[in-house]
Amino acid sequence: MTQLRQRMIEDMQLRSFSQKTQEAYLRAVRQLAEHFNKSPGDVTEEDLRQYFLYLKNVKLASRSTCTQALCGIKFFFQYTLKREWKTFELVRPPKEKKLPVVLSQEEVRRVLGSLRNFRQYACLSVIYSCGLRLREGIHLQVADLDGDRMLVHVRNGKGNKDRYVPLPDRTLALLRQYWLTHRNPRWIFPVSTPRGVPLSEASKPMSATSVQRALRAACLESGIQKHATVHTLRHSYATHLLEAGVNLRRIQAYLGHASLKSTSIYTHLTRDGEELAAETINQVMDNLEW
């Protein structure tokens, strides 16, 4: 490991960045260095300008890719190398206003019903029924389930924030049934162990990749044409709660959103609202004479 890389890691640790963020920032700087085939410390401001033009005009990188590259590279030069360059003020990926993909309740049932592996079924079911992020779901611990108060303690969510979310009766029964298959004292979803080693001795949770792969396969088998990801289940959870009449601020707390603005996007996705609007539009247009 180079001194520059170690210094950047230490700087990010001082800022209490999550492991995922550290990896993303390091990857952004590594890709910059590989593009010019030289140490990132030797990259000039003109190099930076040309690199971001390359991402935008040649690679046609998405807004999220450009944003991640900007954040990682900007942190490296401003905090690790102490270089304040004007180029960073110019690079601003345009804002996008895209609505997330949402599955109907029937589509969620079809997708979950297509899962053949009990572990994957249990994991994706709790992600949907509790509105969890993928990492939050696979990192659930036995101690996080409060069967008396019917709550899930979500630890170290986005922004290192804890929160409580309601634990449905059927979800608790499902998790208890699944836990009996491995009896790991810590993890609800332990990682697969080598042959001969019981799951009760697994020291870390299952991988995110296996859950993502399982959902893609289930969508194909169930005939769902939407571009659904594991995070789509979280969007669907929020939308279904809103359709059922749950207060928007309560949903905000369940999702762990810092701003109500993030949660209000689901008001554009509720089926009831769309149906009411469509009915009103039809009534207005019925008065027109052609």
Contacts in CASP RR format, 6 or more apart in sequence:
PFRMAT RR
TARGET T0000
AUTHOR 0000-0000-0000
METHOD contacts of the structure
MODEL  1
MTQLRQRMIEDMQLRSFSQKTQEAYLRAVRQLAEHFNKSPGDVTEEDLRQ
YFLYLKNVKLASRSTCTQALCGIKFFFQYTLKREWKTFELVRPPKEKKLP
VVLSQEEVRRVLGSLRNFRQYACLSVIYSCGLRLREGIHLQVADLDGDRM
LVHVRNGKGNKDRYVPLPDRTLALLRQYWLTHRNPRWIFPVSTPRGVPLS
EASKPMSATSVQRALRAACLESGIQKHATVHTLRHSYATHLLEAGVNLRR
IQAYLGHASLKSTSIYTHLTRDGEELAAETINQVMDNLEW
2 39 0 8 1.000
4 39 0 8 1.000
4 40 0 8 1.000
4 41 0 8 1.000
4 80 0 8 1.000
5 26 0 8 1.000
7 80 0 8 1.000
8 25 0 8 1.000
8 26 0 8 1.000
8 29 0 8 1.000
8 75 0 8 1.000
8 76 0 8 1.000
8 80 0 8 1.000
9 22 0 8 1.000
9 26 0 8 1.000
11 75 0 8 1.000
11 79 0 8 1.000
11 80 0 8 1.000
12 21 0 8 1.000
12 22 0 8 1.000
12 25 0 8 1.000
12 75 0 8 1.000
13 22 0 8 1.000
15 79 0 8 1.000
16 160 0 8 1.000
17 25 0 8 1.000
18 156 0 8 1.000
18 159 0 8 1.000
18 160 0 8 1.000
20 135 0 8 1.000
24 68 0 8 1.000
24 71 0 8 1.000
24 72 0 8 1.000
25 71 0 8 1.000
25 72 0 8 1.000
25 75 0 8 1.000
25 76 0 8 1.000
28 68 0 8 1.000
28 69 0 8 1.000
28 71 0 8 1.000
28 72 0 8 1.000
28 73 0 8 1.000
29 40 0 8 1.000
29 72 0 8 1.000
29 73 0 8 1.000
29 76 0 8 1.000
30 40 0 8 1.000
31 69 0 8 1.000
32 40 0 8 1.000
32 43 0 8 1.000
32 48 0 8 1.000
32 51 0 8 1.000
32 69 0 8 1.000
32 73 0 8 1.000
33 39 0 8 1.000
33 40 0 8 1.000
33 43 0 8 1.000
35 51 0 8 1.000
35 54 0 8 1.000
36 43 0 8 1.000
36 47 0 8 1.000
36 51 0 8 1.000
40 76 0 8 1.000
41 81 0 8 1.000
43 51 0 8 1.000
45 85 0 8 1.000
45 86 0 8 1.000
45 87 0 8 1.000
48 73 0 8 1.000
48 77 0 8 1.000
48 85 0 8 1.000
48 87 0 8 1.000
48 88 0 8 1.000
49 87 0 8 1.000
49 90 0 8 1.000
52 66 0 8 1.000
52 69 0 8 1.000
52 70 0 8 1.000
52 87 0 8 1.000
52 91 0 8 1.000
55 61 0 8 1.000
55 65 0 8 1.000
55 66 0 8 1.000
55 69 0 8 1.000
56 66 0 8 1.000
61 69 0 8 1.000
63 93 0 8 1.000
63 94 0 8 1.000
63 95 0 8 1.000
63 96 0 8 1.000
66 91 0 8 1.000
66 93 0 8 1.000
67 93 0 8 1.000
70 88 0 8 1.000
70 91 0 8 1.000
70 93 0 8 1.000
74 88 0 8 1.000
77 83 0 8 1.000
77 85 0 8 1.000
77 88 0 8 1.000
78 84 0 8 1.000
78 88 0 8 1.000
99 265 0 8 1.000
99 268 0 8 1.000
99 269 0 8 1.000
100 231 0 8 1.000
100 232 0 8 1.000
100 235 0 8 1.000
100 265 0 8 1.000
100 269 0 8 1.000
101 226 0 8 1.000
101 227 0 8 1.000
101 228 0 8 1.000
101 229 0 8 1.000
101 232 0 8 1.000
101 235 0 8 1.000
102 232 0 8 1.000
102 235 0 8 1.000
102 236 0 8 1.000
102 239 0 8 1.000
102 269 0 8 1.000
103 111 0 8 1.000
103 224 0 8 1.000
103 226 0 8 1.000
103 228 0 8 1.000
103 232 0 8 1.000
103 233 0 8 1.000
103 236 0 8 1.000
104 236 0 8 1.000
104 271 0 8 1.000
105 236 0 8 1.000
105 240 0 8 1.000
107 222 0 8 1.000
107 224 0 8 1.000
107 226 0 8 1.000
108 128 0 8 1.000
108 233 0 8 1.000
108 236 0 8 1.000
110 222 0 8 1.000
110 223 0 8 1.000
110 224 0 8 1.000
111 124 0 8 1.000
111 215 0 8 1.000
111 218 0 8 1.000
111 219 0 8 1.000
111 222 0 8 1.000
111 224 0 8 1.000
111 228 0 8 1.000
112 121 0 8 1.000
112 124 0 8 1.000
112 125 0 8 1.000
112 128 0 8 1.000
112 218 0 8 1.000
113 121 0 8 1.000
113 218 0 8 1.000
113 222 0 8 1.000
114 217 0 8 1.000
114 218 0 8 1.000
114 219 0 8 1.000
114 221 0 8 1.000
114 222 0 8 1.000
115 121 0 8 1.000
115 124 0 8 1.000
115 214 0 8 1.000
115 218 0 8 1.000
117 214 0 8 1.000
118 178 0 8 1.000
118 181 0 8 1.000
119 178 0 8 1.000
119 181 0 8 1.000
119 189 0 8 1.000
119 206 0 8 1.000
120 210 0 8 1.000
120 211 0 8 1.000
120 214 0 8 1.000
122 174 0 8 1.000
122 175 0 8 1.000
122 177 0 8 1.000
122 178 0 8 1.000
122 189 0 8 1.000
123 137 0 8 1.000
123 138 0 8 1.000
123 189 0 8 1.000
123 206 0 8 1.000
123 211 0 8 1.000
124 211 0 8 1.000
124 214 0 8 1.000
124 215 0 8 1.000
124 218 0 8 1.000
124 230 0 8 1.000
124 233 0 8 1.000
125 171 0 8 1.000
125 174 0 8 1.000
126 132 0 8 1.000
126 137 0 8 1.000
126 140 0 8 1.000
126 152 0 8 1.000
126 171 0 8 1.000
126 174 0 8 1.000
126 175 0 8 1.000
126 188 0 8 1.000
127 133 0 8 1.000
127 134 0 8 1.000
127 136 0 8 1.000
127 137 0 8 1.000
127 230 0 8 1.000
127 233 0 8 1.000
127 234 0 8 1.000
128 233 0 8 1.000
128 234 0 8 1.000
128 236 0 8 1.000
128 237 0 8 1.000
129 168 0 8 1.000
129 170 0 8 1.000
129 171 0 8 1.000
129 237 0 8 1.000
130 137 0 8 1.000
130 152 0 8 1.000
130 154 0 8 1.000
130 165 0 8 1.000
130 166 0 8 1.000
130 167 0 8 1.000
130 168 0 8 1.000
130 171 0 8 1.000
130 237 0 8 1.000
131 165 0 8 1.000
131 233 0 8 1.000
131 234 0 8 1.000
131 237 0 8 1.000
131 238 0 8 1.000
131 254 0 8 1.000
131 255 0 8 1.000
132 140 0 8 1.000
132 152 0 8 1.000
132 154 0 8 1.000
132 165 0 8 1.000
132 234 0 8 1.000
133 157 0 8 1.000
133 158 0 8 1.000
133 231 0 8 1.000
133 234 0 8 1.000
134 208 0 8 1.000
134 211 0 8 1.000
134 212 0 8 1.000
134 230 0 8 1.000
134 231 0 8 1.000
135 157 0 8 1.000
135 208 0 8 1.000
136 154 0 8 1.000
136 157 0 8 1.000
137 189 0 8 1.000
138 189 0 8 1.000
138 205 0 8 1.000
138 206 0 8 1.000
138 207 0 8 1.000
138 208 0 8 1.000
138 211 0 8 1.000
139 155 0 8 1.000
139 156 0 8 1.000
139 205 0 8 1.000
140 152 0 8 1.000
140 187 0 8 1.000
140 188 0 8 1.000
140 189 0 8 1.000
140 205 0 8 1.000
141 155 0 8 1.000
141 186 0 8 1.000
141 187 0 8 1.000
141 188 0 8 1.000
142 179 0 8 1.000
142 184 0 8 1.000
142 185 0 8 1.000
142 186 0 8 1.000
142 187 0 8 1.000
142 188 0 8 1.000
143 153 0 8 1.000
143 186 0 8 1.000
144 152 0 8 1.000
144 153 0 8 1.000
144 154 0 8 1.000
144 155 0 8 1.000
144 188 0 8 1.000
145 152 0 8 1.000
145 153 0 8 1.000
145 167 0 8 1.000
145 172 0 8 1.000
145 175 0 8 1.000
145 188 0 8 1.000
146 152 0 8 1.000
146 153 0 8 1.000
146 167 0 8 1.000
147 167 0 8 1.000
147 172 0 8 1.000
150 166 0 8 1.000
150 167 0 8 1.000
150 168 0 8 1.000
150 169 0 8 1.000
150 172 0 8 1.000
151 164 0 8 1.000
151 165 0 8 1.000
151 166 0 8 1.000
151 167 0 8 1.000
152 164 0 8 1.000
152 165 0 8 1.000
152 166 0 8 1.000
152 167 0 8 1.000
153 162 0 8 1.000
153 164 0 8 1.000
154 162 0 8 1.000
154 163 0 8 1.000
154 164 0 8 1.000
154 165 0 8 1.000
155 162 0 8 1.000
156 162 0 8 1.000
157 163 0 8 1.000
157 256 0 8 1.000
158 256 0 8 1.000
161 256 0 8 1.000
163 253 0 8 1.000
163 254 0 8 1.000
163 256 0 8 1.000
165 254 0 8 1.000
166 254 0 8 1.000
175 188 0 8 1.000
178 188 0 8 1.000
179 188 0 8 1.000
181 199 0 8 1.000
182 190 0 8 1.000
182 198 0 8 1.000
182 199 0 8 1.000
182 200 0 8 1.000
182 202 0 8 1.000
183 199 0 8 1.000
183 200 0 8 1.000
184 190 0 8 1.000
184 199 0 8 1.000
184 200 0 8 1.000
184 201 0 8 1.000
184 202 0 8 1.000
185 200 0 8 1.000
187 202 0 8 1.000
187 204 0 8 1.000
187 205 0 8 1.000
188 205 0 8 1.000
189 205 0 8 1.000
189 206 0 8 1.000
190 199 0 8 1.000
190 200 0 8 1.000
190 202 0 8 1.000
190 204 0 8 1.000
190 205 0 8 1.000
190 206 0 8 1.000
191 202 0 8 1.000
191 204 0 8 1.000
191 205 0 8 1.000
191 206 0 8 1.000
191 207 0 8 1.000
192 199 0 8 1.000
192 202 0 8 1.000
192 206 0 8 1.000
193 199 0 8 1.000
193 201 0 8 1.000
193 202 0 8 1.000
208 230 0 8 1.000
211 230 0 8 1.000
212 229 0 8 1.000
212 230 0 8 1.000
215 228 0 8 1.000
215 229 0 8 1.000
215 230 0 8 1.000
215 233 0 8 1.000
219 226 0 8 1.000
219 228 0 8 1.000
226 232 0 8 1.000
234 255 0 8 1.000
235 266 0 8 1.000
235 269 0 8 1.000
238 251 0 8 1.000
238 254 0 8 1.000
238 255 0 8 1.000
238 263 0 8 1.000
238 266 0 8 1.000
239 266 0 8 1.000
239 269 0 8 1.000
239 270 0 8 1.000
239 271 0 8 1.000
241 251 0 8 1.000
241 254 0 8 1.000
242 248 0 8 1.000
242 251 0 8 1.000
242 266 0 8 1.000
242 267 0 8 1.000
242 269 0 8 1.000
242 270 0 8 1.000
243 270 0 8 1.000
243 271 0 8 1.000
243 272 0 8 1.000
248 260 0 8 1.000
248 263 0 8 1.000
248 264 0 8 1.000
248 266 0 8 1.000
248 267 0 8 1.000
249 260 0 8 1.000
249 263 0 8 1.000
251 263 0 8 1.000
251 266 0 8 1.000
252 260 0 8 1.000
252 262 0 8 1.000
252 263 0 8 1.000
255 262 0 8 1.000
255 263 0 8 1.000
257 263 0 8 1.000
END
